[in-house]
Amino acid sequence: MGHREVELLAIGAGPANLALAIALEELAPELARNALLIEREQDIVWQRGMLLPDALSQVSFIKDLVTMRNPQSRFSFINFLHSQDRLDAFVNLGSFVPYRSEISEYLQWVADSLAMVRVEYSRECATVEEVAGPSGEVTGWVVRLANGDTIGCRYLVIGAGRDAYVPEVFASLPAERVIHSTEYMQRIGEVQSDLPHRVAVIGGAQSAAELFGAALRDLPECKPTMIMRSIGLNGYESSKFTNELFYNSFVDEFYGAGRDARRQLLGEMHRANYGGLAPATLDSLYRQFYQDRRSGRGRLSMHTMTDITAARMDGEEIVLTLTDRKTGGGQDLRTDLVLLGTGFVRDMPRMVTSLTDSLGLDQAEVTRNYRLKLGRASSGACYLQGVNEATHGISDSLLSVLAARSGEITREILAHRTRHEHTSDQRRELSTADAA
Ligand SMILES: Cc1cc2nc3c(=O)[nH]c(=O)nc-3n(C[C@H](O)[C@H](O)[C@H](O)COP(=O)(O)OP(=O)(O)OC[C@H]3O[C@@H](n4cnc5c(N)ncnc54)[C@H](O)[C@@H]3O)c2cc1C
């Protein structure tokens, strides 16, 4: 088991930390040369579980990892297309939204094109702990990897995404019968595709709708049933006025807003991101239901305003108890497989909460520039990416703000270093300036 030290360690090579790597190379080359990005997988794949063949990104390609901060960057999506000899063809598509798989290829291309920041694969962070100086001040961090190796750093950036949300009611079912959307592509091959499986798809938004369509494609004989709490499937709220709330410039307004205003903003914007479907998905799904009814096959079904109040095994069958939210009446649904389009846990991911527990903090809260508030003196710092929706607004987990945010974090780290003029070998002199 080995130990090494870097000045900056970023956990997770998703879009957020790749955008940071670009910002480091462009704005802070000296820091970039002593920065390491670790990724638990063997390569970079965007939304690995839902990398469905024809799925489209929902954000303009101009909101790539860098263009909104530095339109002249060599790391732009346009330069990626050019490097693949596909610029003409993409322009000719006449679309602002690339395929999801194309964004995924772009991310790997960015990682491969970095000149200073190192990216290491198959490095899974298992735990993070602070390093404390003689008076309890935080001087840095130690990350323990799944293989037992450790990496020490002064600056830590956690960009490892969010935890999948698996409702408690499904906890007692055998793991091989339940597939969350984050694991769909990795695991659907385990299911024998030529059997007439009954498939329950849980959820009423984009992921559930995509799972439903994917099941029809991957299990051609299956009988899928969609179950949701809402009154039915809805389109995304796509007003150009509310879309302005995804601008990076809106982060300041959201951060400065009071608690009630933040709640209203998140509530009203829910359908702009989580609660709705892309128009093309909605239309295609409705047509599939229409054709199914027309044919008299009755293969597809949907339960709206329905809670799943219990789940158990009866021999080889899964039995879901469905409770009608209108009448309170219950019925059993027997099925073979459960697909969960239930999204992500809203609270901080486990990696962050176990760190805040070890720091003795009640909660994980960041400053406007994403630095974890430690409540004590520190010459090291930790930044959180993609998990600050409650304080920074609904765009926090999206691509929209990554280019600008990575610049903000880089400048924040540079300013922090200037305030604490010492290297990772000299972390003794501390100030209380960052205790807040
Ligand atoms: C199906 C789907 C489609 C989406 N489509 C869009 C879209 O079109 N537009 C948009 O703006 N947003 C979209 N999003 C939102 C999405 O969250 C962001 O686009 C983006 O992926 C967030 O980037 P991230 O780097 O914060 O997290 P992630 O993309 O989740 O990346 C986190 C990375 O960290 C790695 N990691 C996790 N744990 C560890 C560990 N312990 N050790 C080491 N590495 C680890 C993961 O393997 C992963 O590579 C979509 C989300 C989903 C689920």
The ligand as an SDF file (V2000), in Angstrom:
LIG
                    3D

 53 58  0  0  0  0  0  0  0  0999 V2000
  -29.6830   10.1780  -17.4870 C   0  0  0  0  0  0  0  0  0  0  0  0
  -29.1920   11.5730  -17.2370 C   0  0  0  0  0  0  0  0  0  0  0  0
  -29.1310   12.4850  -18.2620 C   0  0  0  0  0  0  0  0  0  0  0  0
  -28.6800   13.7720  -18.0310 C   0  0  0  0  0  0  0  0  0  0  0  0
  -28.6810   14.6480  -19.0620 N   0  0  0  0  0  0  0  0  0  0  0  0
  -28.2770   15.9010  -18.8410 C   0  0  0  0  0  0  0  0  0  0  0  0
  -28.2760   16.8600  -19.9130 C   0  0  0  0  0  0  0  0  0  0  0  0
  -28.6740   16.5440  -21.0280 O   0  0  0  0  0  0  0  0  0  0  0  0
  -27.8170   18.0990  -19.6540 N   0  0  0  0  0  0  0  0  0  0  0  0
  -27.3810   18.4630  -18.4000 C   0  0  0  0  0  0  0  0  0  0  0  0
  -26.9640   19.5960  -18.2120 O   0  0  0  0  0  0  0  0  0  0  0  0
  -27.3910   17.5940  -17.3870 N   0  0  0  0  0  0  0  0  0  0  0  0
  -27.8190   16.3430  -17.5680 C   0  0  0  0  0  0  0  0  0  0  0  0
  -27.8240   15.4600  -16.5350 N   0  0  0  0  0  0  0  0  0  0  0  0
  -27.3580   15.9190  -15.1870 C   0  0  0  0  0  0  0  0  0  0  0  0
  -25.9520   15.4120  -14.8460 C   0  0  0  0  0  0  0  0  0  0  0  0
  -25.8970   15.3320  -13.4600 O   0  0  0  0  0  0  0  0  0  0  0  0
  -24.8540   16.3260  -15.3460 C   0  0  0  0  0  0  0  0  0  0  0  0
  -24.9210   16.4520  -16.7260 O   0  0  0  0  0  0  0  0  0  0  0  0
  -23.4160   15.8730  -15.0450 C   0  0  0  0  0  0  0  0  0  0  0  0
  -23.2310   14.5190  -15.3790 O   0  0  0  0  0  0  0  0  0  0  0  0
  -22.9530   16.1460  -13.6480 C   0  0  0  0  0  0  0  0  0  0  0  0
  -21.5630   15.9740  -13.6360 O   0  0  0  0  0  0  0  0  0  0  0  0
  -20.7340   15.5830  -12.3560 P   0  0  0  0  0  0  0  0  0  0  0  0
  -19.3280   15.5470  -12.7760 O   0  0  0  0  0  0  0  0  0  0  0  0
  -21.1200   16.4840  -11.2300 O   0  0  0  0  0  0  0  0  0  0  0  0
  -21.2570   14.1330  -11.9150 O   0  0  0  0  0  0  0  0  0  0  0  0
  -21.2410   12.7480  -12.7060 P   0  0  0  0  0  0  0  0  0  0  0  0
  -21.5440   12.9250  -14.1270 O   0  0  0  0  0  0  0  0  0  0  0  0
  -22.1260   11.8610  -11.9030 O   0  0  0  0  0  0  0  0  0  0  0  0
  -19.7410   12.2220  -12.5810 O   0  0  0  0  0  0  0  0  0  0  0  0
  -19.2040   11.7460  -11.3800 C   0  0  0  0  0  0  0  0  0  0  0  0
  -17.9710   10.8890  -11.6800 C   0  0  0  0  0  0  0  0  0  0  0  0
  -17.3880   10.5090  -10.4480 O   0  0  0  0  0  0  0  0  0  0  0  0
  -17.0540    9.1210  -10.4920 C   0  0  0  0  0  0  0  0  0  0  0  0
  -17.0730    8.6280   -9.1180 N   0  0  0  0  0  0  0  0  0  0  0  0
  -18.1570    8.4320   -8.3230 C   0  0  0  0  0  0  0  0  0  0  0  0
  -17.7790    7.9640   -7.1320 N   0  0  0  0  0  0  0  0  0  0  0  0
  -16.4240    7.8510   -7.1540 C   0  0  0  0  0  0  0  0  0  0  0  0
  -15.4700    7.4210   -6.2000 C   0  0  0  0  0  0  0  0  0  0  0  0
  -15.8350    6.9780   -5.0030 N   0  0  0  0  0  0  0  0  0  0  0  0
  -14.1600    7.4360   -6.5520 N   0  0  0  0  0  0  0  0  0  0  0  0
  -13.7800    7.8770   -7.7920 C   0  0  0  0  0  0  0  0  0  0  0  0
  -14.6620    8.2810   -8.7350 N   0  0  0  0  0  0  0  0  0  0  0  0
  -15.9730    8.2790   -8.4180 C   0  0  0  0  0  0  0  0  0  0  0  0
  -18.1390    8.5160  -11.3700 C   0  0  0  0  0  0  0  0  0  0  0  0
  -17.7470    7.2720  -11.9140 O   0  0  0  0  0  0  0  0  0  0  0  0
  -18.2960    9.6020  -12.4300 C   0  0  0  0  0  0  0  0  0  0  0  0
  -17.3950    9.4390  -13.4980 O   0  0  0  0  0  0  0  0  0  0  0  0
  -28.2810   14.1720  -16.7280 C   0  0  0  0  0  0  0  0  0  0  0  0
  -28.3470   13.2570  -15.6850 C   0  0  0  0  0  0  0  0  0  0  0  0
  -28.8050   11.9780  -15.9260 C   0  0  0  0  0  0  0  0  0  0  0  0
  -28.8930   11.0170  -14.7800 C   0  0  0  0  0  0  0  0  0  0  0  0
  1  2  1  0
  2  3  1  0
  2 52  2  0
  3  4  2  0
  4  5  1  0
  4 50  1  0
  5  6  2  0
  6  7  1  0
  6 13  1  0
  7  8  2  0
  7  9  1  0
  9 10  1  0
 10 11  2  0
 10 12  1  0
 12 13  2  0
 13 14  1  0
 14 15  1  0
 14 50  1  0
 15 16  1  0
 16 17  1  0
 16 18  1  0
 18 19  1  0
 18 20  1  0
 20 21  1  0
 20 22  1  0
 22 23  1  0
 23 24  1  0
 24 25  2  0
 24 26  1  0
 24 27  1  0
 27 28  1  0
 28 29  2  0
 28 30  1  0
 28 31  1  0
 31 32  1  0
 32 33  1  0
 33 34  1  0
 33 48  1  0
 34 35  1  0
 35 36  1  0
 35 46  1  0
 36 37  1  0
 36 45  1  0
 37 38  2  0
 38 39  1  0
 39 40  1  0
 39 45  2  0
 40 41  1  0
 40 42  2  0
 42 43  1  0
 43 44  2  0
 44 45  1  0
 46 47  1  0
 46 48  1  0
 48 49  1  0
 50 51  2  0
 51 52  1  0
 52 53  1  0
M  END
$$$$
